[in-house]
Amino acid sequence: MKKTVLSLALLCLSLLSWAQPQGVGQPSVLPDYKDVNYAGDDLEAHKLDIYLPKTNKDKYKVIVLIYGSAWFANNMKGMAYMSLGKPLTDAGFAVVSINHRSSGDAKFPAQINDVKGAIRFIRANADKYKLDTSFIGITGFSSGGHLSSMAGVTNGIKKRTVGGTTIDIEGTVGGNEKMSSKVDAVVDWFGPVDMSRMENCETVKDANSPEAALIGGSPADNMDKITLCSPFSYVSKKCPPFMVIHGDADNVVPYCQSVYFSEELKSKGKLEEFITVPGGQHGPVTFNEETFKKMTDFFIKEAK
């Protein structure tokens, strides 16, 4: 048991180090609103930060931002802005960087329940925080790419059953249940999206994997849950438009994950662009000025 816990901790640290771009320091600006609790409790995991552009407007269209951590972290919203946020505020968007419960705090679908609760909170409190919710985009990297993609592919889906397992996707985190958790566009940065093919692009990983911790059991013994936590399995013509970005030298989340996902999105007419970064790793090289511009241009286009 101790060896398993240690191996998971080391894996988490490895993934966190890979999830950040090279040469990025602390955010050059502080949030306009920091540590806002979106769930009405005292959990660190239920806090968000709001960064507004440095322009004089009454309100700003919104991008929700989710960090990567292999679902092991519950307090890395600052790192998320450090990684991806500034290009978005520079492009004129309000960036809402959110925490969510870790796989150690609660098992899936708690994480997507948190994301949807945060989006409902944003809509319910838009005037207070100068947010224009006529457009809410979402983006994230690694496990944050997974949760961003889940938010997009489950627009309007409250519950889902696969085999003998039913999950509540929407949840009730924070209330505001009359508000929608819909998102209007998604940029997925190298997210794990098909948990049934994470090992050698063919099958599930073992019981020590991050996805095992996420669902609370061995993937091979819980295939219904594996399907339910895989955005790939929800893709339909009702999804919002997607952009997918992945480096072909990623040694953490297999590049084929984004190949499969992009093909499925394209088949439903929901893929705007799949960007392959030659030599791109799990953050380094993949995060660059060109891919940042691709992301902001996509959101600007979809927000019009």
C-alpha positions as CSV (number, residue, x, y, z in Angstrom):
1,M,0.0,0.0,0.0
2,K,2.8,2.4,0.9
3,K,4.6,1.7,-2.4
4,T,1.3,2.4,-4.3
5,V,0.8,5.7,-2.5
6,L,4.5,6.7,-3.1
7,S,4.3,5.8,-6.8
8,L,1.2,7.9,-7.2
9,A,2.8,10.8,-5.5
10,L,5.9,10.6,-7.6
11,L,3.8,10.3,-10.8
12,C,1.8,13.4,-9.7
13,L,4.9,15.4,-9.2
14,S,6.2,14.3,-12.6
15,L,3.0,15.3,-14.3
16,L,2.9,18.6,-12.6
17,S,6.4,19.4,-13.8
18,W,5.5,18.4,-17.4
19,A,2.2,20.3,-17.4
20,Q,3.8,23.8,-17.3
21,P,5.5,25.7,-20.2
22,Q,9.2,26.4,-20.0
23,G,10.4,29.8,-18.8
24,V,7.1,30.9,-17.2
25,G,7.2,32.7,-13.9
26,Q,4.5,33.9,-11.5
27,P,1.6,35.8,-13.0
28,S,2.6,39.4,-13.7
29,V,-0.8,40.6,-12.4
30,L,-2.9,39.6,-9.5
31,P,-6.5,38.5,-9.9
32,D,-9.1,41.2,-9.8
33,Y,-11.2,38.9,-7.6
34,K,-9.3,36.2,-5.7
35,D,-10.4,33.1,-3.9
36,V,-14.1,33.5,-4.6
37,N,-15.9,30.4,-3.3
38,Y,-18.4,29.2,-5.9
39,A,-19.9,26.4,-3.9
40,G,-21.0,28.1,-0.7
41,D,-18.6,26.1,1.5
42,D,-15.0,26.6,2.9
43,L,-13.2,24.2,0.6
44,E,-10.0,25.3,-1.1
45,A,-11.1,23.1,-4.0
46,H,-14.1,25.3,-4.6
47,K,-12.4,28.6,-5.0
48,L,-11.9,30.6,-8.3
49,D,-9.9,33.6,-9.4
50,I,-11.2,36.2,-11.9
51,Y,-8.8,38.1,-14.1
52,L,-10.1,41.0,-16.1
53,P,-8.5,42.7,-19.1
54,K,-6.9,46.0,-18.4
55,T,-9.4,47.9,-20.6
56,N,-12.3,50.1,-19.6
57,K,-15.3,48.1,-20.4
58,D,-18.5,47.4,-18.5
59,K,-18.2,43.6,-18.9
60,Y,-16.1,40.9,-20.7
61,K,-16.8,37.6,-22.4
62,V,-15.5,34.7,-20.4
63,I,-13.0,31.9,-20.6
64,V,-13.0,29.3,-17.9
65,L,-9.5,27.9,-17.3
66,I,-8.6,24.5,-15.7
67,Y,-5.2,23.3,-14.6
68,G,-3.6,20.0,-15.3
69,S,-2.6,17.8,-12.4
70,A,-3.6,14.2,-13.3
71,W,-6.6,15.1,-11.1
72,F,-4.4,14.9,-8.0
73,A,-4.5,18.6,-7.1
74,N,-7.2,20.8,-5.7
75,N,-5.5,24.2,-5.5
76,M,-3.6,25.1,-8.7
77,K,-5.7,27.8,-10.2
78,G,-2.8,30.3,-10.0
79,M,-0.6,27.9,-12.0
80,A,-3.3,27.6,-14.7
81,Y,-3.3,31.3,-15.2
82,M,0.5,31.4,-15.2
83,S,0.4,28.8,-18.0
84,L,-2.4,29.9,-20.3
85,G,-4.2,32.9,-18.9
86,K,-2.3,36.0,-20.0
87,P,-2.8,35.5,-23.7
88,L,-6.6,35.3,-23.0
89,T,-6.8,38.4,-20.9
90,D,-4.6,40.2,-23.5
91,A,-7.2,39.1,-26.1
92,G,-10.0,40.8,-24.2
93,F,-11.5,38.0,-22.2
94,A,-12.2,37.7,-18.6
95,V,-10.4,34.6,-17.4
96,V,-12.0,32.6,-14.6
97,S,-9.4,30.1,-13.3
98,I,-11.0,27.5,-11.1
99,N,-10.0,24.9,-8.5
100,H,-11.8,21.6,-8.3
101,R,-11.8,18.6,-6.0
102,S,-8.9,16.1,-6.5
103,S,-9.3,12.4,-7.0
104,G,-8.2,12.1,-3.4
105,D,-11.0,14.4,-2.2
106,A,-13.8,12.7,-4.1
107,K,-14.2,10.3,-7.1
108,F,-15.5,11.1,-10.5
109,P,-18.0,12.7,-11.3
110,A,-17.2,15.2,-8.5
111,Q,-14.7,17.0,-10.7
112,I,-17.1,17.7,-13.6
113,N,-19.8,18.5,-11.0
114,D,-17.4,21.2,-9.7
115,V,-16.7,22.6,-13.2
116,K,-20.4,22.8,-13.9
117,G,-21.1,24.4,-10.5
118,A,-18.5,27.0,-11.2
119,I,-20.1,27.8,-14.6
120,R,-23.5,28.2,-13.1
121,F,-22.0,30.5,-10.4
122,I,-20.5,32.6,-13.2
123,R,-23.8,33.1,-14.8
124,A,-25.6,33.8,-11.5
125,N,-23.1,36.4,-10.5
126,A,-22.1,37.9,-13.9
127,D,-23.1,41.5,-13.1
128,K,-21.1,41.5,-9.8
129,Y,-17.9,40.5,-11.5
130,K,-18.3,42.3,-14.9
131,L,-18.8,39.1,-16.9
132,D,-20.6,38.9,-20.2
133,T,-22.0,35.4,-20.2
134,S,-23.4,35.6,-23.7
135,F,-20.2,33.7,-24.4
136,I,-18.4,31.3,-22.1
137,G,-15.5,29.3,-23.5
138,I,-13.4,26.8,-21.7
139,T,-9.9,25.5,-21.9
140,G,-7.4,23.5,-19.9
141,F,-4.4,21.3,-20.3
142,S,-3.7,17.6,-19.4
143,S,-6.4,16.6,-16.9
144,G,-7.7,20.2,-17.3
145,G,-8.1,19.4,-21.0
146,H,-10.1,16.3,-20.0
147,L,-12.4,18.4,-17.7
148,S,-12.8,21.2,-20.3
149,S,-13.7,18.6,-22.9
150,M,-16.1,16.9,-20.6
151,A,-17.9,20.2,-20.0
152,G,-18.2,20.7,-23.7
153,V,-19.4,17.3,-24.7
154,T,-22.0,17.1,-21.9
155,N,-23.8,20.3,-22.6
156,G,-27.4,19.7,-21.6
157,I,-26.7,16.2,-20.3
158,K,-27.8,15.8,-16.7
159,K,-27.2,12.1,-16.1
160,R,-25.9,9.1,-18.1
161,T,-26.1,5.4,-17.7
162,V,-23.7,2.9,-19.2
163,G,-24.3,-0.8,-18.4
164,G,-25.2,-0.9,-14.7
165,T,-23.7,2.4,-13.7
166,T,-25.4,5.8,-13.7
167,I,-23.7,9.1,-12.9
168,D,-25.0,12.5,-12.2
169,I,-23.0,14.7,-14.5
170,E,-24.5,18.0,-13.7
171,G,-24.5,17.8,-9.9
172,T,-25.7,20.5,-7.5
173,V,-22.5,22.1,-6.4
174,G,-23.2,25.6,-5.3
175,G,-26.8,25.5,-6.3
176,N,-27.8,28.1,-8.9
177,E,-29.7,25.2,-10.6
178,K,-31.8,27.5,-12.7
179,M,-28.6,28.6,-14.4
180,S,-27.1,26.8,-17.4
181,S,-23.7,25.1,-17.3
182,K,-23.4,25.3,-21.1
183,V,-20.2,26.3,-22.7
184,D,-19.9,27.8,-26.2
185,A,-16.4,26.7,-27.3
186,V,-13.6,24.4,-26.1
187,V,-9.8,24.3,-26.5
188,D,-8.4,21.0,-25.4
189,W,-4.7,21.0,-24.7
190,F,-3.4,17.4,-24.7
191,G,-6.2,16.0,-22.5
192,P,-6.7,12.3,-21.8
193,V,-10.1,11.8,-23.5
194,D,-10.5,8.1,-24.0
195,M,-9.5,6.2,-20.9
196,S,-10.1,2.8,-22.6
197,R,-7.0,3.4,-24.8
198,M,-4.4,5.1,-22.6
199,E,-2.0,2.2,-22.6
200,N,-0.1,2.0,-25.9
201,C,-3.1,3.6,-27.6
202,E,-4.9,0.3,-27.3
203,T,-6.2,-0.6,-23.8
204,V,-6.6,0.7,-20.3
205,K,-3.8,1.4,-17.9
206,D,-3.3,-0.4,-14.6
207,A,-4.7,0.1,-11.1
208,N,-1.9,2.5,-10.2
209,S,-2.8,5.0,-12.9
210,P,-4.3,8.4,-12.4
211,E,-7.5,7.4,-14.0
212,A,-7.8,4.5,-11.6
213,A,-7.5,7.0,-8.7
214,L,-10.1,9.2,-10.5
215,I,-12.8,6.4,-10.7
216,G,-11.8,4.6,-7.5
217,G,-10.8,1.2,-8.9
218,S,-8.9,-0.7,-11.6
219,P,-9.9,0.5,-15.1
220,A,-10.1,-3.1,-16.4
221,D,-12.6,-4.0,-13.7
222,N,-14.7,-0.8,-14.1
223,M,-15.2,-0.4,-17.9
224,D,-18.6,1.3,-17.4
225,K,-17.0,4.0,-15.3
226,I,-14.1,4.3,-17.8
227,T,-16.6,5.0,-20.6
228,L,-18.5,7.5,-18.4
229,C,-15.4,9.5,-17.6
230,S,-14.2,9.6,-21.2
231,P,-15.3,12.7,-23.3
232,F,-14.7,10.6,-26.4
233,S,-17.8,8.6,-25.6
234,Y,-20.1,11.7,-25.5
235,V,-19.3,13.3,-28.8
236,S,-22.4,14.3,-30.8
237,K,-23.6,16.9,-33.2
238,K,-24.9,18.8,-30.2
239,C,-21.4,19.6,-29.0
240,P,-19.9,23.1,-29.2
241,P,-17.0,23.7,-31.6
242,F,-13.6,22.3,-30.5
243,M,-9.9,23.1,-31.1
244,V,-7.5,20.3,-30.1
245,I,-3.8,20.9,-29.5
246,H,-1.2,18.2,-28.8
247,G,2.5,17.7,-29.2
248,D,3.6,14.5,-31.0
249,A,6.4,13.9,-28.5
250,D,4.1,13.9,-25.4
251,N,5.3,11.1,-23.1
252,V,2.5,11.5,-20.5
253,V,-0.7,11.7,-22.4
254,P,-0.4,9.7,-25.7
255,Y,-0.6,11.8,-28.8
256,C,-3.1,9.3,-30.2
257,Q,-5.7,10.5,-27.6
258,S,-6.1,13.7,-29.6
259,V,-6.0,11.9,-32.9
260,Y,-8.9,9.7,-31.9
261,F,-10.8,12.6,-30.4
262,S,-10.3,14.9,-33.3
263,E,-11.5,12.2,-35.8
264,E,-14.6,11.7,-33.7
265,L,-15.3,15.5,-33.4
266,K,-14.7,15.9,-37.1
267,S,-17.2,13.1,-38.0
268,K,-19.8,15.1,-36.1
269,G,-18.9,18.5,-37.7
270,K,-17.5,19.9,-34.4
271,L,-13.8,20.1,-35.0
272,E,-12.5,23.6,-35.9
273,E,-8.9,22.5,-36.0
274,F,-6.5,19.9,-34.8
275,I,-3.0,21.3,-34.2
276,T,-0.1,18.9,-34.0
277,V,3.1,20.4,-32.6
278,P,6.1,18.6,-34.0
279,G,8.4,17.7,-31.1
280,G,5.9,19.1,-28.6
281,Q,6.0,17.6,-25.2
282,H,3.5,17.7,-22.3
283,G,3.7,21.4,-22.0
284,P,7.2,22.4,-23.2
285,V,7.3,23.2,-26.9
286,T,3.6,22.6,-27.2
287,F,2.9,25.8,-25.3
288,N,4.3,28.6,-27.6
289,E,3.3,31.9,-29.1
290,E,1.8,30.3,-32.2
291,T,-0.4,27.9,-30.3
292,F,-1.4,30.6,-27.9
293,K,-2.5,32.8,-30.8
294,K,-4.4,29.9,-32.4
295,M,-6.3,29.5,-29.1
296,T,-7.1,33.2,-28.8
297,D,-8.1,33.6,-32.4
298,F,-10.4,30.6,-32.1
299,F,-12.2,32.0,-29.1
300,I,-12.4,35.5,-30.6
301,K,-14.0,34.0,-33.7
302,E,-16.5,31.9,-31.7
303,A,-17.4,34.8,-29.4
304,K,-18.5,37.1,-32.2
